[in-house]
Amino acid sequence: MAKKYDVIVVGAGPAGFLAAKAAGENGLEVALLEKKADPTHLTRACGQSLISANEYYFRNLLRYNARDKRICFSSDGFSFKYDGPYQNVYSLAAFTPNGHKIEHGDYEVQKRKGDNGRVGIIYDKEASFRNLLEEVKACSVNVVPGINVQSVTAKADRVIVEGSGQSFEGRYVIAADGVNSRVAEVMGFNKDRYYYCNFAALHYYMTGLKDTKPDEVVLQWAYGKDGAFRCYIIPRPFPGEFNFAVITVDPRVNLEAAANYFLTEATVAPRFKNAKKLKAFSAICNCYSPILVPYKDRVLVAGDVGATQEMEITGAMISGWRAGQAISTAVQEENLGLKVTGISKYINWWQEVYVKECPHELYMTGISMPYILPTAEDINYIYGHITKPGHACWNPYTASTSFRESMAEALAITQKERPDIYKKMQRKSLPPKELLAEITKISKPVSS
């Protein structure tokens, strides 16, 4: 017999934990289902970064209250405990294949500002999950690990969730099971979405890097015989540790070979001369157009489930919290015999703040740069003309404006001196569907 709840949250990630916390604090009977046996254990590649700490992101300002050890979102009025280690990040330094440096923010200027100059915060995701697990249990959320959801069946006034030999019944379901969501797939949310490609990542925790700042993110682009890829060197919140990540959207690229290129041949390679690998992670994420209406048959979508690739951890937390509040409002409205408005308010927020203000086409155009400038020579030439730091930011939706003036100057020079490369750059105005058409043909969605 199914166990009955007001709301069932599927997925104990940043969105799911925050959704369960919001609903639990409102007094709802909540079940939080998680596929992993240990919800606090990290099993997939992740940058473990709270991005956009110096500007609004999904209409919120992120703050870490180090005094009371809480991550805070003042605009939406919520916070939660985080007592693990953290590391400020003051700039993102991007390198062309030939090693030319382009800075999103002047590192020295930003660092002198202290916490007010950070563009992001690196944290320990497992420590955060331990804190969130404590908080949801404190508000009577029933956390059920080891549940691999197989089916979701909507009834007139309830939803049945089944998986791993167990059945759960809820008045509502919040789907927070990530970018490759099983719930979204079985409920038909993906039918009207456009599939672009897969975003594949290989990460290594490493120590022993040389000449690498513990409070700056490094990016380098690269082109191999099988396709384009890039790497990130992201600080870890532990002294001397870094998160080395290699990513691509081209399924022909061998990520281990790509990682070896950065470790041994690229201009960043000297940093790794005496480095040691500690642990490896991988991930592959579907890239779809966003879910436009994140609600269907008493199932509400939160976090990365409805996003193009990911909302980033920051966005997932905000979305999860709002989803939990929306369901809490809807349940109370039903109990009181009032018109149900909680769901529609969340849908409006999603469409205004995510779909319109963070257009997925802009995000996917950034991913498409190797298919706009298809050779190392192209990107070396154009970006080689950018010599001044851009606006300090770590935000995939505003990064393109960081170098607006510098890029205009670079394009003017390119148009005059290298019209062949300038013509390629004009392809940036094309829709990402067209830019990624070749990759889409040779890719296919993965299941959770």
N, C-alpha and C positions, 0 to 999 in steps of 0.2 A: 504494500500500500504506500502511495506517495506521501512524503512528508510535506506539510503545508506551510507556506510562508506568505508574507505580504509581497516580498520581492526576492528573486533569485538573481544574484550577480554571477556571471560566468567569466572567470579569469581574474586571478589575483596578481595583477600588475599594477602600475601606478594609477591607471584609470579605475580598475576594479576595486582596489583597496579604498580609494577615495570615495567611490560610489557607495560602497558598503558602509563606510564610516559615516557618511552624510545620512544615509537611511537609518542606520542604527541609532545615531544621536537623536533622530526624530521619533524614536520609539517604535519603529517598524520591526516586525519579525523578518530577519534577513538571513539568507544562506549565501555564503560565498564559496563557489565551487572552483577548484583549481586542479588542473591536470597533473601537475608535479606532486610527488609524494611530500616534498618539503617546499611550501610556498615561498620561503625566504631564500631558497637556493637559486643562484643564477646559472642558467644552462645555455644561454645563447649570447652571441656577440652583442655588445652594447657599449656606447661611448660613455655611459654613466655621467651625463652632463646635464645640468640645468641651464639651458641656454637663455640668451637675451635678458641679462640681468641689469642692463642699463637703458632699457626702453620698454615700452608696452608690448606685450605678447598676448594675443587673444584678450586684449583690453585689460590686462592685469600687469601690475608691477611685482616682480619676484623679489623677495628679500629673505636673507637668512639671518635670523635673530640669534647671534652667537651667544648672547648673554643667557637666554632661556632655552637655547638649543631647539629652535623651531623654524621650519620652513613656512613662510608666510605669503599669502596672496591677499593684499589689503583691499583691492577693488571688489573682489567677490566675498571678502570677509571670512576667510577660513585659514587655518594653519594646522600644523601637525608636528609631532615630535621628530627630531632627528639629532641624535647624540653621537653619530659617527664622525669620522674625520672628513675634512673638506679642504679644497684648494681653490683659491681664486684664480681666474684666468683673465688676463688683461688685454690680449690681442690674439688675432689669428694671422699667422704668417704663411702666405701661399707662395710656392716656388714653381716656376716654369720648369719644363724638362731640362733646360740648360742651367738652371740654378738661379735665375733672376728672382729677387724677393719682392713681394707685394704685400703690404701690411694693411689689414683691416684694423686700424687704430694704431696710434703711436705708442708703442709699448712703454717707453719711459714716462711719457706724459700720463698715460692711464694708471700706471703703477703708483705714481706720486699721489694720486687721488685716493688710494687705499680702496676700501670697500665700494666707494662711489665710482671708482674707475673700472671695476670688473665688468667684463662683458658676459661672463658665465661663471658657474660654480661646478667644480668636479666633486662628486660625492661617491660614497660607497653604497651602491644600490642594495646589496644584501643587508647592510646595516639599516638602511631605510625600510626595507621590507620587514625586518625584525621589529622595528619601532611601530610600523603600521599594523602588523599582526597583533601586537599588544593593544593598540588603540581600538581596533575593531572588536577584539574579544572583550574589551572593557565596556563596550556598548552592546554586548549580548549578541553579536553576530556569530552565527554558527559557521565556522570555517571547516569546509569538507575537502581535504586534499585527495589526490588520486582519482579524480573523476574526469574521465575522458568523454566529454559530451558527444553523443551520437545522434540524438534526435531532439527536436523542439516542436511540440505540437500545440497549436493555439486553439483554445476553446472560446466560447462567447465571453466568459468572465474570468478566465484563468489560462495559464500556460503550463504544460507538462514538459519537464526537462528530464531526459533519460541518458544514462551513461554509466559504464563500468558496473553494470548490474544493479544500479540504484535508480530510483525515480523520485523526482521532486516536483511539487506543485506550487506555483506562485501566482498571485494576482497579476504581477508584472515580472518581466525579465529584463535585466540590463546586460547587453552583450558587450563585454569588455575583454574579449579573448584575443585581442591583438590583430595585427595587420593581415594575417592569414586566417581570419576568423571562421571557425566551423559553424557558429551560429548564423553568421551572415550568409554563408553558403546554403545551409539547409533551409533557411527562411526565405530565400530568393532575393535577398537584397542586392546580390551581385549581377542579377540578370540584365539590368539596364546600365551597368557600368562599362566603360571602355577599358580594356586591358592593354597596357603599354609594354610591360617587360617585368623582369625580376631584378631586384636589387640584392646582390650577393656580397657578403662580407666575410673576411677572415681576420680574426684578432689574435694578437699575442700580448700577454702581460710580459713586460721585459724590464730588466735592470741593466745598469752599466753603460747607459748611453752617454756619449760625450757631447759637449757644447750644445746642450738642449735645455732650455729654460724650464723650470718646474711650474711655471705659471703662464705659458703660452702654448697655443695649439699650432702645429705645423702641418701644412698640406703640400703635397707635390703631385703634379700631373705626370702621366707617362703614357707612351704609346708602344705597344708591342706588335709582333707580327700577326697575332690573333685578334687584336682589338685594344681599346683604350681602358685604362684603369688609373686609380690614384691611391695615395696613401695618406693617412692622418697619423700624427704622433700626438697623442692626447695625454696630458699628465694624469697620473693616478693620485689619490689623496693620501698616499703613503710615500715617505721620503725615498727618493731614488727610483721609483717605479713609474713606468709609462705604459700606455695602452696603444700598441702599434696596430693600426687597422688598414687593411687593403680592401678596396671595394670596386665593383664594376657592375654595369647593367648588360654586359655582353656575355652570353653564355659560352662563347668560344674561348674566353680567357680562363686560363688555369691560375687560380688565385695563389696557390703555393709557389708556382713559378714567378708570378708577379711579385709576391712578397720577397722572394729571393733576389729579384732584380733590385728592389729598393735596398735590401740589406747588403748587397755586394757591388752594384754597378752605378746606381743613380747618384746624383750630387748629394743626396742626404746620406749615402752609404757610410762615409767616415764616422758618422755618429754611432754606428752599430758595430764598430771594429771589435770592441770587447764586451758587447752586449750578451745577455743571457736570457733565454726564453724561460718563463715560469709556468705559463698555462696558455692553452689555446681554446678559442671559441669560434663558432661560425654561425651564420644566419643567412636565410634567403627570404626576401619579402616580396609579395606581389605589389606591383604598382598599377593601380586602377584610377580612373576618374573617381571623385568622391561620391559617396552616397548623398544624394540631394535631399531626401526626406528620411531622416534617421529614426523612423518609427513605423512599425507595422505590426498589427495583430498583438498588441500588448507587449511588444519587444522593442526596447529603446537601445539605440546604438551609442556607444561611448568610446572615446579615445581613438586609437589607431584603427579600430574596426572599420570606420567609415572614411578614413583618410586615404590620400593618394599613395603615400609611402609610409610616413609616420608623422604624427603631430609633434614629435619630440616629447621627451618626458614631461617637460613643463606644460605643454598643451594637453597631454593626456590627463595630467592631474586636474587641470581646470575643467576639462570636459567631464571627467568622472565625477567630480564634486557636483557639478551642475546637474548631471543625470540623476544622481542620488537625491538631490533636492527636488528635482522635477517629479520623480516618482513619489517621494514623500508627500508632496503637495497633492498629487493626483489621488493617492490613497485617502488622504484626509478629506478631500472634496467629495469623493465617493461615499465615505462614511457619513458625511453630513448631508448628503443629498444635494450638494451644490453642483453647478456646472463645472466640468473638469477642464481646467485651463493650464495645469502644470505642464502637461506634455507639449502643448502648442507653444508655450513660452520657450521651452528648450529647443524645439524645432526652429523657431524664429531666431534664437541666439545662434544656433549652428549655421543656419543659412546666411545670416548677416556677418558673423564674426569669422567663421572658417571659410565657407564656400565663396563669399564675395570679397572679404577683406584679405584673405590669403589664397588667391587664385591658384589652383593646381597647375594651370598652364605655365605660370611663372616658375613654379617649383620644377616642373618637368623640363622646361627650357634650360634651366641650370644643369640638370642631369644630362641634357642633350649636347652640351658644348663640344664633346669630341666628335660629334656628327655635324657640327657647324664649322669647326676648325679641325679637320680630320688628320692633320699631321703635326708633329712636334715643331716643325719649322713655323707653321702658322701661328701657334700659340706663343712661341718664343718671340716672334717678331712683334705681334700686336701688344702683348703684355709687357714686352721689354721696354716700351715707351712710357710705362707707368712707373714713376720714380718717387712720388710722394705718398705717404700713408693716407688711406681713405678714412672714412668715418668709422669710429670704433663700434663694431657690432658683431654679434654672432647670432644671426637670424637669417634663415634661408629665404625669407620673403622680402627682406630689406637689403640684403648684401649686394644685390645688383646695383643699388643706387649709391653704394659707398664710394665708387670711383667714377661717378657720372661725368664730372668735368675732365678728369684725367683720361677717361676712355674716349670722350669726344675729341680731345687733342690727339690721342693715339690713332683714332680712326681717320682724322684729317691727314695725318702724316702717311698713314697706310694707303689712303685713297690716291695720294699724290705719287708715292714711291713704289707701292706694291698693289696695283689695282686688282691683280689676280687674287690676293688674300682678302682685299676689301670686298670683292664680290662674294666670297665665301661667307664673310661676316654678315652680309645682308640677309643670309638665310635665317638669321636669328629671329626675324619677323614671322617666319613660318610657324604654323601650329606644331606642337610637339608630336602629334600623330604622324605628321609627314616626316619630321626630323628622325623619328625613331622607327619608321616603317620597316626597315630592314631587320632591326632587332626584334620587333614585335613578331615578325614572321617566323623567327627561329626560336621563340620563347613560348612557354606555356605556364599557366598559373600552377602554383603548388598548393597542396592542401595542408591543413594544420595537423 
